[in-house]
Amino acid sequence: MKVLLINGSPHREGNTFIALSEVARTLEAEGIGAEIVHIGTRAMQGCIACGKCAELGHCVFSDAVYTAVREKLAQADGLVVGSPVYYAGPNGSLCALLDRVFYSCGRDLAYKPAAAVAVCRRGGASATFDRLNKYFTISNMPVVSSQYWNSVHGRVPREAHEDAEGLQTMRVLARNMAQLLKAGVGPRLAPEPEERVWTHFIR
């Protein structure tokens, strides 16, 4: 079993990485593989609503980060997405990537346990946490909880190491995800789906 962790910060080894590393180490201690993927600092193409992914099975923009995440998600049993807080929301580049990934890779996401992690200086973590969870709750993904909302605090590089409660929350999150995965939660236990109903509210 393996969990993919997406580092949505432009800083490869900043405070978001510290939070995700705490999750990854705890998962590995529980016998669950973990891999952190960094989205990098280059401009991220957003979704243009062209609909080609329905035809191709993947986004028409096959940049390296999107392709790597798509391929790794297909093999992963769980997902953790981490982001710094920018104006009480996730990093825009991360959202641009997630919009494309979640719209084009639904078959590789459904029923896999997922969690969001927000890293902030002081405020905005709850709004960021909520925004990221929206991706999971529209994709039939069980959302993994912890003892507190999944946030870690830190302003300057590596300051997150000092947030003892935040790091404990990351460890509890990881153990809860490991428990779900070991219990078999995932696509194998997916219920029989209903035929999809679409209501667009336009007459």
Secondary structure, DSSP 8 states (H G I E B T S, - for coil): -EEEEEE-SSSTTSHHHHHHHHHHHHHHHTT-EEEEEE--SS---------HHHHHSS-S---HHHHHHHHHHHH-SEEEEEEEEETTEE-HHHHHHHHHHHHH-GGGTTT--EEEEEEESSS-HHHHHHHHHHHHHTTT--B---SS-SEEE-SSTTGGGG-HHHHHHHHHHHHHHHHHHHTT-SGGG-----------S--
